[in-house]
Amino acid sequence: MLINGEWRAGKEYFDVKNPYDGSFLDRVPLSSKKDVEDAILSAKNAFSVMSEMPAYKKSVMLSNTAKIIESTKREISELITKESGKAIKYSLAEVERSVQTFQFAAEESKQIHGETIPMDASPNSEKRFAFYQPFPIGVIGAITPFNFPLNLVAHKVAPAIASGNSVILKPASYTPLTAIKLGEIMTEAGLPNGALNIVFGSGSTVGEWLVESLDLAMISFTGSPSVGKRIKEKAGMKRVALELGSNSATIIEPDADIDMAIPRCIMGAFSNSGQVCISLQRIYVHEKVFDEFKEKFLGAVKKLKVGNPLEPDTEYGPMIEEKEAVRAEEWIKEAVEGGAKILCGGERKRNIITPTVITDVNKDMKVVCNEVFAPLVTLIKYRDFEEALDMVNDSKYGLQAGIFTKDINKAFRGFKKLDVGGVIINDVPAFRVDHTPYGGVKESGIGREGIKFAIKEMTELKLMVVNL
């Protein structure tokens, strides 16, 4: 554990294993209630330092973090692959994105400012001068998932530091080693003691201790809707940012560039074994191009290499654990029993599921209406664009959606009508860059990530009025 700048052992430990072959990687301490209380005290004390720190110093620390990550990217990417099962090429991409995330934070830390207010707009204040300024809010509790163990941590830690807050990080128990590495890097980059604390344990213990603490100003959580709802119920008056799940959809219009859409849909559906909150799960294809798309898509899916994620040409490896693969397999079987047809895949070996494409589904099947979080995608035929928009919206989720079309009017129609946080034209909903606003509606969450926008969540506006 990282508490007040020191690495602390624990009385109890848990093993971290490689999900691909089950090999032992390391042992990590379970945090006790006392450990968490110490981390909170450490973060409170560090906040007094961070909140007074000038912008250029925060920028230097964040820029140093980006540089160190860049210089060790091969080491970190292999660590990510070993503990998460992510294919090495996607781990490398995650590390490269994390470099950008910290660099964006370094730049944004120098752009936090307020504005003046024209007080003579009101007859009662014409001789007054006023302005407002954002201030850091305090201790941020960051609870992160396994699927992006570096970049999703970066999206919470980096804006918190940039805005002058302190952080207590609880990473997923599947992937704590990447968080430890980041703690080492940020310490080397010059972060003050206590500005970043790292604790380990389950959401039902360590997570709840953080959520219920009166000393935390905010909880930033990425994970399942069920846990997100529980956090919101228990957080009291804290700010809460929730980045939750989805069953993201893409629309393929008749004028779409099919050959361009195929590889993007492959990536969107199957990267990281489909364990991405914006993973492509529903593809709505116009009836005029359905057969062409299906034939080309299946041909590309069948060429995917599934296996050892450390091999450079592997597209994806295992799911994070076997029980999740079993769940996905059960959903596939349930769909088939309900009349769905498996076009390819659907087979499971331990925690690896072959890339699965299903059609003839209905909207009530779990593989359509719930978040499958597995290497599975459904193909659904439609007749007109408005119908497709309605089918995309017929979901309890609303994170991102994609539309492949050359018609700018349809692009803007989709942007206006789709009830999601982001509409991606001529690409899949899995597209994201790290300085854009990112988040969803409905059960996909509340609040926005993306450094500039996360900083707004982590600061409070304060007004000053001077009577002249």
C-alpha positions as a Markdown table, in Angstrom:
| # | Residue | x | y | z |
|---|---|---|---|---|
| 1 | Met | 0.0 | 0.0 | 0.0 |
| 2 | Leu | 1.1 | 3.5 | -0.6 |
| 3 | Ile | 0.3 | 5.7 | 2.3 |
| 4 | Asn | 1.8 | 9.1 | 3.0 |
| 5 | Gly | 4.6 | 8.5 | 0.6 |
| 6 | Glu | 5.7 | 5.2 | 2.1 |
| 7 | Trp | 5.1 | 1.6 | 1.0 |
| 8 | Arg | 3.3 | -0.3 | 3.7 |
| 9 | Ala | 3.0 | -4.1 | 4.2 |
| 10 | Gly | -0.2 | -5.7 | 5.4 |
| 11 | Lys | -1.3 | -8.5 | 7.8 |
| 12 | Glu | -3.2 | -10.3 | 5.1 |
| 13 | Tyr | -2.4 | -10.7 | 1.4 |
| 14 | Phe | -4.0 | -11.9 | -1.8 |
| 15 | Asp | -2.4 | -13.5 | -4.9 |
| 16 | Val | -2.4 | -11.8 | -8.3 |
| 17 | Lys | -2.5 | -14.3 | -11.1 |
| 18 | Asn | -2.2 | -14.2 | -14.9 |
| 19 | Pro | -5.7 | -14.9 | -16.3 |
| 20 | Tyr | -4.3 | -16.6 | -19.4 |
| 21 | Asp | -2.4 | -19.4 | -17.8 |
| 22 | Gly | -3.1 | -19.0 | -14.1 |
| 23 | Ser | 0.5 | -18.4 | -13.2 |
| 24 | Phe | 1.4 | -16.6 | -10.0 |
| 25 | Leu | 2.5 | -12.9 | -10.5 |
| 26 | Asp | 2.7 | -11.4 | -7.0 |
| 27 | Arg | 1.1 | -10.9 | -3.6 |
| 28 | Val | -0.5 | -7.7 | -2.6 |
| 29 | Pro | -1.7 | -6.6 | 0.9 |
| 30 | Leu | -5.3 | -6.4 | 1.8 |
| 31 | Ser | -6.0 | -3.0 | 3.4 |
| 32 | Ser | -7.4 | -3.0 | 6.9 |
| 33 | Lys | -9.8 | -0.3 | 8.2 |
| 34 | Lys | -6.9 | 1.3 | 10.0 |
| 35 | Asp | -4.9 | 1.4 | 6.7 |
| 36 | Val | -7.8 | 3.2 | 5.0 |
| 37 | Glu | -8.1 | 5.6 | 7.9 |
| 38 | Asp | -4.4 | 6.4 | 7.7 |
| 39 | Ala | -4.7 | 6.9 | 3.9 |
| 40 | Ile | -7.6 | 9.3 | 4.4 |
| 41 | Leu | -5.6 | 11.3 | 7.1 |
| 42 | Ser | -2.6 | 11.3 | 4.8 |
| 43 | Ala | -4.7 | 12.6 | 1.9 |
| 44 | Lys | -6.3 | 15.3 | 4.1 |
| 45 | Asn | -2.9 | 16.6 | 5.2 |
| 46 | Ala | -1.6 | 16.5 | 1.6 |
| 47 | Phe | -4.6 | 18.5 | 0.4 |
| 48 | Ser | -3.3 | 21.5 | 2.3 |
| 49 | Val | -0.1 | 21.3 | 0.2 |
| 50 | Met | -1.7 | 20.5 | -3.1 |
| 51 | Ser | -4.4 | 23.2 | -2.9 |
| 52 | Glu | -1.7 | 25.8 | -2.4 |
| 53 | Met | 0.6 | 24.5 | -5.0 |
| 54 | Pro | 1.2 | 26.8 | -8.0 |
| 55 | Ala | 0.1 | 25.6 | -11.4 |
| 56 | Tyr | 3.5 | 25.3 | -12.9 |
| 57 | Lys | 4.7 | 22.9 | -10.2 |
| 58 | Lys | 1.6 | 20.6 | -10.8 |
| 59 | Ser | 2.3 | 20.8 | -14.5 |
| 60 | Val | 5.9 | 19.7 | -14.1 |
| 61 | Met | 5.0 | 16.7 | -11.9 |
| 62 | Leu | 2.3 | 15.6 | -14.4 |
| 63 | Ser | 4.7 | 16.1 | -17.3 |
| 64 | Asn | 7.4 | 14.1 | -15.5 |
| 65 | Thr | 4.9 | 11.3 | -15.0 |
| 66 | Ala | 4.1 | 11.2 | -18.7 |
| 67 | Lys | 7.8 | 11.1 | -19.6 |
| 68 | Ile | 8.6 | 8.3 | -17.2 |
| 69 | Ile | 5.6 | 6.2 | -18.4 |
| 70 | Glu | 6.9 | 6.8 | -22.0 |
| 71 | Ser | 10.4 | 5.7 | -21.1 |
| 72 | Thr | 9.1 | 2.4 | -19.5 |
| 73 | Lys | 6.2 | 1.7 | -21.8 |
| 74 | Arg | 7.3 | -1.8 | -22.8 |
| 75 | Glu | 7.7 | -2.9 | -19.2 |
| 76 | Ile | 4.3 | -1.4 | -18.2 |
| 77 | Ser | 2.5 | -2.9 | -21.2 |
| 78 | Glu | 3.8 | -6.4 | -20.4 |
| 79 | Leu | 2.7 | -5.9 | -16.8 |
| 80 | Ile | -0.8 | -4.9 | -18.0 |
| 81 | Thr | -1.0 | -7.9 | -20.3 |
| 82 | Lys | 0.1 | -10.3 | -17.6 |
| 83 | Glu | -2.3 | -9.2 | -15.0 |
| 84 | Ser | -5.4 | -8.4 | -17.2 |
| 85 | Gly | -5.0 | -10.8 | -20.1 |
| 86 | Lys | -5.2 | -7.9 | -22.6 |
| 87 | Ala | -3.4 | -8.5 | -25.9 |
| 88 | Ile | 0.0 | -6.8 | -25.9 |
| 89 | Lys | -0.7 | -4.6 | -28.8 |
| 90 | Tyr | -3.7 | -3.1 | -27.0 |
| 91 | Ser | -1.7 | -2.8 | -23.7 |
| 92 | Leu | 0.9 | -0.8 | -25.6 |
| 93 | Ala | -1.8 | 1.4 | -27.0 |
| 94 | Glu | -3.2 | 1.9 | -23.5 |
| 95 | Val | 0.2 | 3.0 | -22.2 |
| 96 | Glu | 0.6 | 5.4 | -25.1 |
| 97 | Arg | -2.8 | 6.9 | -24.3 |
| 98 | Ser | -1.9 | 7.2 | -20.7 |
| 99 | Val | 1.2 | 9.3 | -21.7 |
| 100 | Gln | -1.2 | 11.6 | -23.5 |
| 101 | Thr | -3.6 | 11.7 | -20.6 |
| 102 | Phe | -1.0 | 12.9 | -18.1 |
| 103 | Gln | 0.4 | 15.3 | -20.7 |
| 104 | Phe | -3.1 | 16.7 | -21.3 |
| 105 | Ala | -3.4 | 17.1 | -17.5 |
| 106 | Ala | -0.1 | 18.9 | -17.3 |
| 107 | Glu | -1.4 | 21.4 | -19.9 |
| 108 | Glu | -4.8 | 21.8 | -18.4 |
| 109 | Ser | -3.4 | 22.4 | -14.9 |
| 110 | Lys | -2.1 | 25.8 | -16.2 |
| 111 | Gln | -5.5 | 26.7 | -17.7 |
| 112 | Ile | -7.7 | 26.6 | -14.6 |
| 113 | His | -9.1 | 30.1 | -14.2 |
| 114 | Gly | -12.3 | 32.0 | -13.6 |
| 115 | Glu | -14.0 | 35.0 | -15.2 |
| 116 | Thr | -15.2 | 38.5 | -14.3 |
| 117 | Ile | -18.9 | 39.2 | -14.1 |
| 118 | Pro | -20.3 | 42.5 | -15.5 |
| 119 | Met | -21.9 | 43.8 | -12.3 |
| 120 | Asp | -23.3 | 46.9 | -13.9 |
| 121 | Ala | -25.8 | 44.6 | -15.7 |
| 122 | Ser | -27.9 | 45.0 | -12.5 |
| 123 | Pro | -29.0 | 48.4 | -11.2 |
| 124 | Asn | -28.3 | 47.3 | -7.7 |
| 125 | Ser | -24.6 | 46.5 | -8.2 |
| 126 | Glu | -23.3 | 49.0 | -10.7 |
| 127 | Lys | -20.5 | 50.1 | -8.4 |
| 128 | Arg | -19.3 | 46.6 | -7.6 |
| 129 | Phe | -16.6 | 44.4 | -9.2 |
| 130 | Ala | -16.9 | 40.6 | -9.2 |
| 131 | Phe | -15.2 | 37.5 | -10.4 |
| 132 | Tyr | -15.3 | 33.8 | -9.8 |
| 133 | Gln | -12.6 | 31.2 | -9.6 |
| 134 | Pro | -12.6 | 27.4 | -9.4 |
| 135 | Phe | -11.0 | 25.8 | -6.3 |
| 136 | Pro | -10.1 | 22.2 | -5.5 |
| 137 | Ile | -12.7 | 20.4 | -3.5 |
| 138 | Gly | -10.6 | 18.1 | -1.3 |
| 139 | Val | -9.9 | 14.3 | -1.1 |
| 140 | Ile | -10.9 | 12.3 | -4.2 |
| 141 | Gly | -11.7 | 8.6 | -3.8 |
| 142 | Ala | -10.9 | 6.8 | -7.1 |
| 143 | Ile | -12.3 | 3.3 | -7.6 |
| 144 | Thr | -11.1 | 1.8 | -10.9 |
| 145 | Pro | -11.8 | -1.4 | -12.9 |
| 146 | Phe | -9.5 | -4.1 | -14.3 |
| 147 | Asn | -9.9 | -3.5 | -18.1 |
| 148 | Phe | -7.8 | -0.4 | -18.4 |
| 149 | Pro | -5.6 | -0.6 | -15.3 |
| 150 | Leu | -3.4 | 2.3 | -16.2 |
| 151 | Asn | -5.4 | 4.7 | -18.4 |
| 152 | Leu | -8.7 | 4.6 | -16.4 |
| 153 | Val | -6.6 | 5.3 | -13.3 |
| 154 | Ala | -4.9 | 8.1 | -15.1 |
| 155 | His | -8.3 | 9.6 | -15.9 |
| 156 | Lys | -9.0 | 10.0 | -12.2 |
| 157 | Val | -5.6 | 10.7 | -10.7 |
| 158 | Ala | -4.3 | 13.1 | -13.3 |
| 159 | Pro | -7.2 | 15.7 | -13.2 |
| 160 | Ala | -7.4 | 15.4 | -9.4 |
| 161 | Ile | -3.7 | 16.4 | -9.1 |
| 162 | Ala | -4.0 | 19.0 | -11.9 |
| 163 | Ser | -6.8 | 20.7 | -10.0 |
| 164 | Gly | -5.0 | 20.7 | -6.6 |
| 165 | Asn | -6.8 | 17.8 | -4.9 |
| 166 | Ser | -5.3 | 14.7 | -3.3 |
| 167 | Val | -6.3 | 11.1 | -4.1 |
| 168 | Ile | -7.0 | 7.8 | -2.5 |
| 169 | Leu | -6.9 | 5.1 | -5.2 |
| 170 | Lys | -8.5 | 1.7 | -4.9 |
| 171 | Pro | -7.7 | -0.3 | -8.0 |
| 172 | Ala | -9.4 | -3.6 | -9.0 |
| 173 | Ser | -8.1 | -6.6 | -7.2 |
| 174 | Tyr | -7.4 | -8.3 | -10.5 |
| 175 | Thr | -5.0 | -5.6 | -11.6 |
| 176 | Pro | -3.3 | -3.9 | -8.6 |
| 177 | Leu | 0.3 | -4.2 | -9.9 |
| 178 | Thr | -0.1 | -1.6 | -12.6 |
| 179 | Ala | -1.4 | 0.8 | -10.0 |
| 180 | Ile | 1.6 | 0.1 | -7.8 |
| 181 | Lys | 3.9 | 0.9 | -10.7 |
| 182 | Leu | 2.1 | 4.2 | -11.3 |
| 183 | Gly | 2.5 | 5.0 | -7.6 |
| 184 | Glu | 6.2 | 4.4 | -8.0 |
| 185 | Ile | 6.4 | 6.6 | -11.1 |
| 186 | Met | 4.4 | 9.5 | -9.6 |
| 187 | Thr | 6.6 | 9.4 | -6.5 |
| 188 | Glu | 9.7 | 9.6 | -8.7 |
| 189 | Ala | 8.0 | 12.4 | -10.7 |
| 190 | Gly | 7.9 | 14.6 | -7.5 |
| 191 | Leu | 4.4 | 14.1 | -6.1 |
| 192 | Pro | 4.3 | 15.2 | -2.5 |
| 193 | Asn | 3.8 | 12.6 | 0.2 |
| 194 | Gly | 0.1 | 11.8 | 0.6 |
| 195 | Ala | -1.1 | 13.4 | -2.6 |
| 196 | Leu | -1.6 | 9.9 | -4.0 |
| 197 | Asn | -2.4 | 7.0 | -1.7 |
| 198 | Ile | -3.1 | 3.4 | -2.9 |
| 199 | Val | -5.2 | 0.9 | -0.9 |
| 200 | Phe | -6.4 | -2.6 | -1.9 |
| 201 | Gly | -9.4 | -4.7 | -1.1 |
| 202 | Ser | -12.9 | -5.5 | -2.1 |
| 203 | Gly | -15.6 | -2.9 | -2.9 |
| 204 | Ser | -17.7 | -4.2 | -0.1 |
| 205 | Thr | -15.0 | -3.3 | 2.5 |
| 206 | Val | -12.4 | -0.9 | 1.3 |
| 207 | Gly | -14.7 | 0.6 | -1.3 |
| 208 | Glu | -17.5 | 1.2 | 1.2 |
| 209 | Trp | -15.1 | 2.7 | 3.8 |
| 210 | Leu | -14.1 | 5.3 | 1.2 |
| 211 | Val | -17.6 | 5.9 | 0.0 |
| 212 | Glu | -19.0 | 6.4 | 3.5 |
| 213 | Ser | -16.1 | 8.5 | 4.9 |
| 214 | Leu | -17.1 | 12.1 | 5.7 |
| 215 | Asp | -13.6 | 13.2 | 4.9 |
| 216 | Leu | -13.8 | 12.6 | 1.2 |
| 217 | Ala | -15.2 | 15.2 | -1.1 |
| 218 | Met | -15.9 | 13.1 | -4.1 |
| 219 | Ile | -16.0 | 9.5 | -5.4 |
| 220 | Ser | -15.0 | 8.8 | -9.0 |
| 221 | Phe | -16.0 | 5.3 | -9.9 |
| 222 | Thr | -15.8 | 3.2 | -13.1 |
| 223 | Gly | -17.6 | -0.1 | -13.0 |
| 224 | Ser | -21.0 | -1.8 | -13.1 |
| 225 | Pro | -24.3 | 0.0 | -12.8 |
| 226 | Ser | -25.4 | -2.0 | -9.8 |
| 227 | Val | -22.3 | -0.9 | -7.8 |
| 228 | Gly | -22.6 | 2.6 | -9.1 |
| 229 | Lys | -26.2 | 2.9 | -7.8 |
| 230 | Arg | -25.0 | 1.6 | -4.4 |
| 231 | Ile | -22.2 | 4.2 | -4.3 |
| 232 | Lys | -24.7 | 7.0 | -5.1 |
| 233 | Glu | -27.0 | 5.8 | -2.4 |
| 234 | Lys | -24.3 | 5.7 | 0.2 |
| 235 | Ala | -22.2 | 8.7 | -0.7 |
| 236 | Gly | -24.3 | 11.2 | 1.1 |
| 237 | Met | -23.4 | 14.8 | 0.1 |
| 238 | Lys | -20.2 | 13.9 | -1.7 |
| 239 | Arg | -19.9 | 14.5 | -5.4 |
| 240 | Val | -20.2 | 11.4 | -7.4 |
| 241 | Ala | -18.9 | 10.7 | -10.9 |
| 242 | Leu | -20.0 | 7.3 | -12.3 |
| 243 | Glu | -18.8 | 5.8 | -15.5 |
| 244 | Leu | -20.8 | 2.7 | -15.9 |
| 245 | Gly | -21.8 | 0.1 | -18.5 |
| 246 | Ser | -23.3 | 0.0 | -21.9 |
| 247 | Asn | -24.5 | -2.3 | -24.8 |
| 248 | Ser | -23.2 | 0.1 | -27.4 |
| 249 | Ala | -24.6 | 0.1 | -30.9 |
| 250 | Thr | -23.5 | 1.0 | -34.4 |
| 251 | Ile | -25.7 | 1.7 | -37.4 |
| 252 | Ile | -24.5 | 0.7 | -40.9 |
| 253 | Glu | -26.3 | 2.8 | -43.6 |
| 254 | Pro | -26.6 | 1.7 | -47.3 |
| 255 | Asp | -24.1 | 4.4 | -48.3 |
| 256 | Ala | -21.6 | 3.3 | -45.7 |
| 257 | Asp | -18.0 | 2.4 | -46.7 |
| 258 | Ile | -18.4 | -1.3 | -45.8 |
| 259 | Asp | -14.7 | -2.1 | -46.3 |
| 260 | Met | -13.8 | 0.7 | -43.9 |
| 261 | Ala | -16.5 | -0.3 | -41.4 |
| 262 | Ile | -15.5 | -4.0 | -41.1 |
| 263 | Pro | -12.1 | -3.6 | -39.4 |
| 264 | Arg | -13.4 | -0.9 | -37.1 |
| 265 | Cys | -16.3 | -3.1 | -36.1 |
| 266 | Ile | -13.9 | -6.0 | -35.5 |
| 267 | Met | -11.8 | -3.8 | -33.2 |
| 268 | Gly | -14.8 | -2.4 | -31.5 |
| 269 | Ala | -16.4 | -5.7 | -30.7 |
| 270 | Phe | -13.5 | -7.9 | -29.9 |
| 271 | Ser | -10.6 | -5.9 | -28.5 |
| 272 | Asn | -9.8 | -6.7 | -24.9 |
| 273 | Ser | -12.2 | -9.7 | -25.2 |
| 274 | Gly | -15.1 | -7.3 | -25.4 |
| 275 | Gln | -14.4 | -6.2 | -21.9 |
| 276 | Val | -14.7 | -2.5 | -22.6 |
| 277 | Cys | -17.6 | -0.4 | -21.4 |
| 278 | Ile | -18.0 | 1.1 | -25.0 |
| 279 | Ser | -17.4 | -2.3 | -26.6 |
| 280 | Leu | -19.6 | -2.7 | -29.8 |
| 281 | Gln | -22.4 | -5.2 | -28.9 |
| 282 | Arg | -25.2 | -4.3 | -31.4 |
| 283 | Ile | -24.7 | -3.7 | -35.1 |
| 284 | Tyr | -27.8 | -2.5 | -36.9 |
| 285 | Val | -27.3 | -3.1 | -40.7 |
| 286 | His | -29.7 | -1.8 | -43.3 |
| 287 | Glu | -31.4 | -4.5 | -45.2 |
| 288 | Lys | -29.9 | -3.4 | -48.5 |
| 289 | Val | -26.4 | -4.2 | -47.4 |
| 290 | Phe | -27.0 | -6.7 | -44.7 |
| 291 | Asp | -25.9 | -9.8 | -46.6 |
| 292 | Glu | -22.8 | -8.0 | -47.9 |
| 293 | Phe | -21.8 | -6.8 | -44.5 |
| 294 | Lys | -22.5 | -10.2 | -42.9 |
| 295 | Glu | -20.4 | -12.1 | -45.4 |
| 296 | Lys | -17.4 | -9.7 | -45.1 |
| 297 | Phe | -17.7 | -9.3 | -41.4 |
| 298 | Leu | -17.8 | -13.1 | -40.7 |
| 299 | Gly | -14.8 | -13.6 | -43.0 |
| 300 | Ala | -12.8 | -11.1 | -41.0 |
| 301 | Val | -13.9 | -12.5 | -37.6 |
| 302 | Lys | -12.8 | -16.0 | -38.6 |
| 303 | Lys | -9.3 | -14.8 | -39.2 |
| 304 | Leu | -8.9 | -13.4 | -35.7 |
| 305 | Lys | -6.1 | -15.0 | -33.7 |
| 306 | Val | -7.1 | -15.8 | -30.1 |
| 307 | Gly | -4.6 | -17.0 | -27.6 |
| 308 | Asn | -1.5 | -16.0 | -25.7 |
| 309 | Pro | -1.9 | -12.2 | -25.2 |
| 310 | Leu | 1.8 | -11.7 | -25.0 |
| 311 | Glu | 2.3 | -12.7 | -28.7 |
| 312 | Pro | 2.3 | -9.7 | -30.9 |
| 313 | Asp | -0.2 | -10.9 | -33.5 |
| 314 | Thr | -2.8 | -12.0 | -30.9 |
| 315 | Glu | -6.1 | -10.0 | -31.2 |
| 316 | Tyr | -7.4 | -11.0 | -27.8 |
| 317 | Gly | -6.9 | -13.5 | -25.1 |
| 318 | Pro | -8.8 | -14.6 | -22.0 |
| 319 | Met | -11.6 | -13.0 | -20.1 |
| 320 | Ile | -10.6 | -11.8 | -16.7 |
| 321 | Glu | -11.9 | -15.0 | -15.0 |
| 322 | Glu | -13.7 | -18.2 | -15.9 |
| 323 | Lys | -17.0 | -17.4 | -14.1 |
| 324 | Glu | -17.4 | -14.4 | -16.4 |
| 325 | Ala | -16.8 | -16.6 | -19.5 |
| 326 | Val | -19.3 | -19.1 | -18.1 |
| 327 | Arg | -21.9 | -16.3 | -17.7 |
| 328 | Ala | -21.4 | -15.2 | -21.3 |
| 329 | Glu | -21.7 | -18.8 | -22.5 |
| 330 | Glu | -25.0 | -19.1 | -20.7 |
| 331 | Trp | -26.3 | -15.9 | -22.3 |
| 332 | Ile | -25.4 | -17.3 | -25.7 |
| 333 | Lys | -27.2 | -20.6 | -25.0 |
| 334 | Glu | -30.2 | -18.7 | -23.8 |
| 335 | Ala | -30.3 | -16.7 | -27.0 |
| 336 | Val | -30.1 | -19.8 | -29.1 |
| 337 | Glu | -32.9 | -21.4 | -27.2 |
| 338 | Gly | -35.0 | -18.3 | -27.9 |
| 339 | Gly | -34.4 | -18.6 | -31.7 |
| 340 | Ala | -31.1 | -16.8 | -32.2 |
| 341 | Lys | -28.6 | -18.2 | -34.7 |
| 342 | Ile | -24.8 | -18.4 | -34.0 |
| 343 | Leu | -23.0 | -17.4 | -37.2 |
| 344 | Cys | -19.6 | -18.1 | -35.8 |
| 345 | Gly | -17.9 | -18.8 | -32.4 |
| 346 | Gly | -19.8 | -19.4 | -29.2 |
| 347 | Glu | -17.3 | -21.9 | -27.9 |
| 348 | Arg | -15.6 | -21.7 | -24.5 |
| 349 | Lys | -12.4 | -23.2 | -23.2 |
| 350 | Arg | -11.8 | -22.2 | -19.6 |
| 351 | Asn | -12.0 | -18.4 | -19.7 |
| 352 | Ile | -11.5 | -17.9 | -23.4 |
| 353 | Ile | -14.6 | -17.6 | -25.7 |
| 354 | Thr | -14.1 | -17.8 | -29.4 |
| 355 | Pro | -15.2 | -14.6 | -31.3 |
| 356 | Thr | -19.0 | -14.9 | -31.4 |
| 357 | Val | -21.4 | -13.4 | -33.9 |
| 358 | Ile | -25.2 | -13.9 | -33.4 |
| 359 | Thr | -28.2 | -12.9 | -35.5 |
| 360 | Asp | -32.0 | -13.5 | -35.4 |
| 361 | Val | -32.1 | -12.0 | -32.0 |
| 362 | Asn | -34.8 | -10.1 | -30.2 |
| 363 | Lys | -34.5 | -7.0 | -28.0 |
| 364 | Asp | -35.4 | -8.9 | -24.8 |
| 365 | Met | -32.5 | -11.3 | -25.0 |
| 366 | Lys | -29.6 | -10.7 | -22.6 |
| 367 | Val | -27.1 | -10.6 | -25.4 |
| 368 | Val | -29.0 | -7.5 | -26.7 |
| 369 | Cys | -30.5 | -5.7 | -23.8 |
| 370 | Asn | -27.8 | -6.2 | -21.1 |
| 371 | Glu | -24.1 | -5.5 | -21.1 |
| 372 | Val | -22.4 | -8.8 | -22.2 |
| 373 | Phe | -18.8 | -7.6 | -21.5 |
| 374 | Ala | -17.5 | -10.5 | -23.6 |
| 375 | Pro | -16.3 | -11.1 | -27.2 |
| 376 | Leu | -19.8 | -11.2 | -28.6 |
| 377 | Val | -21.7 | -9.0 | -31.1 |
| 378 | Thr | -25.2 | -9.2 | -32.6 |
| 379 | Leu | -26.2 | -8.4 | -36.2 |
| 380 | Ile | -29.6 | -6.9 | -36.6 |
| 381 | Lys | -31.4 | -5.9 | -39.8 |
| 382 | Tyr | -33.4 | -2.7 | -40.2 |
| 383 | Arg | -35.4 | -1.0 | -43.0 |
| 384 | Asp | -35.1 | 2.8 | -42.4 |
| 385 | Phe | -32.8 | 5.2 | -40.5 |
| 386 | Glu | -35.4 | 6.4 | -38.0 |
| 387 | Glu | -36.2 | 2.8 | -37.1 |
| 388 | Ala | -32.5 | 2.2 | -36.5 |
| 389 | Leu | -32.2 | 5.3 | -34.2 |
| 390 | Asp | -35.2 | 4.1 | -32.2 |
| 391 | Met | -33.6 | 0.6 | -31.8 |
| 392 | Val | -30.4 | 2.1 | -30.6 |
| 393 | Asn | -32.3 | 4.2 | -28.1 |
| 394 | Asp | -34.3 | 1.2 | -26.9 |
| 395 | Ser | -31.8 | 0.5 | -24.1 |
| 396 | Lys | -31.3 | 1.2 | -20.4 |
| 397 | Tyr | -27.8 | 2.4 | -21.3 |
| 398 | Gly | -26.6 | 5.4 | -23.2 |
| 399 | Leu | -22.8 | 5.8 | -23.4 |
| 400 | Gln | -21.7 | 6.1 | -27.0 |
| 401 | Ala | -23.1 | 5.0 | -30.4 |
| 402 | Gly | -21.7 | 4.9 | -33.9 |
| 403 | Ile | -23.1 | 5.7 | -37.4 |
| 404 | Phe | -21.5 | 4.8 | -40.7 |
| 405 | Thr | -22.9 | 7.1 | -43.4 |
| 406 | Lys | -21.9 | 9.6 | -46.0 |
| 407 | Asp | -25.1 | 11.6 | -45.5 |
| 408 | Ile | -24.3 | 14.6 | -43.3 |
| 409 | Asn | -28.0 | 15.2 | -42.6 |
| 410 | Lys | -28.3 | 11.7 | -41.2 |
| 411 | Ala | -25.2 | 12.2 | -39.1 |
| 412 | Phe | -26.7 | 15.3 | -37.5 |
| 413 | Arg | -30.1 | 13.7 | -37.2 |
| 414 | Gly | -28.4 | 10.9 | -35.2 |
| 415 | Phe | -26.4 | 13.3 | -33.1 |
| 416 | Lys | -29.7 | 15.1 | -32.1 |
| 417 | Lys | -31.9 | 12.0 | -31.6 |
| 418 | Leu | -29.6 | 9.4 | -30.0 |
| 419 | Asp | -29.8 | 9.4 | -26.3 |
| 420 | Val | -26.2 | 8.8 | -25.6 |
| 421 | Gly | -23.1 | 10.7 | -24.3 |
| 422 | Gly | -21.3 | 10.6 | -27.6 |
| 423 | Val | -22.1 | 9.9 | -31.3 |
| 424 | Ile | -19.2 | 8.7 | -33.4 |
| 425 | Ile | -19.7 | 9.2 | -37.2 |
| 426 | Asn | -18.0 | 6.7 | -39.5 |
| 427 | Asp | -16.5 | 4.8 | -36.6 |
| 428 | Val | -17.6 | 2.6 | -33.7 |
| 429 | Pro | -18.6 | 3.7 | -30.2 |
| 430 | Ala | -15.4 | 2.2 | -28.9 |
| 431 | Phe | -13.5 | 5.2 | -30.3 |
| 432 | Arg | -12.2 | 7.6 | -27.6 |
| 433 | Val | -9.4 | 10.1 | -27.2 |
| 434 | Asp | -8.4 | 11.4 | -23.9 |
| 435 | His | -9.1 | 15.1 | -24.0 |
| 436 | Thr | -12.7 | 14.8 | -25.1 |
| 437 | Pro | -15.8 | 14.8 | -22.8 |
| 438 | Tyr | -16.6 | 11.1 | -22.0 |
| 439 | Gly | -19.6 | 9.8 | -20.1 |
| 440 | Gly | -23.1 | 8.6 | -20.5 |
| 441 | Val | -26.8 | 9.0 | -19.7 |
| 442 | Lys | -29.3 | 6.6 | -18.2 |
| 443 | Glu | -27.6 | 3.6 | -16.5 |
| 444 | Ser | -24.3 | 4.5 | -18.2 |
| 445 | Gly | -23.5 | 7.0 | -15.5 |
| 446 | Ile | -23.4 | 10.6 | -14.5 |
| 447 | Gly | -20.6 | 13.2 | -14.9 |
| 448 | Arg | -17.9 | 13.4 | -17.5 |
| 449 | Glu | -14.3 | 12.3 | -17.8 |
| 450 | Gly | -11.7 | 13.7 | -20.2 |
| 451 | Ile | -9.1 | 15.9 | -18.3 |
| 452 | Lys | -10.7 | 19.3 | -18.8 |
| 453 | Phe | -14.1 | 18.1 | -18.0 |
| 454 | Ala | -13.1 | 16.0 | -15.1 |
| 455 | Ile | -11.4 | 19.0 | -13.6 |
| 456 | Lys | -14.7 | 20.8 | -13.6 |
| 457 | Glu | -16.2 | 17.9 | -11.7 |
| 458 | Met | -13.3 | 18.1 | -9.1 |
| 459 | Thr | -13.4 | 21.9 | -8.5 |
| 460 | Glu | -15.9 | 24.3 | -6.9 |
| 461 | Leu | -16.6 | 27.8 | -8.1 |
| 462 | Lys | -16.2 | 30.5 | -5.6 |
| 463 | Leu | -17.4 | 34.1 | -6.1 |
| 464 | Met | -15.8 | 37.3 | -4.9 |
| 465 | Val | -17.6 | 40.6 | -5.0 |
| 466 | Val | -15.9 | 43.9 | -4.2 |
| 467 | Asn | -18.0 | 47.0 | -3.2 |
| 468 | Leu | -16.1 | 49.9 | -4.8 |
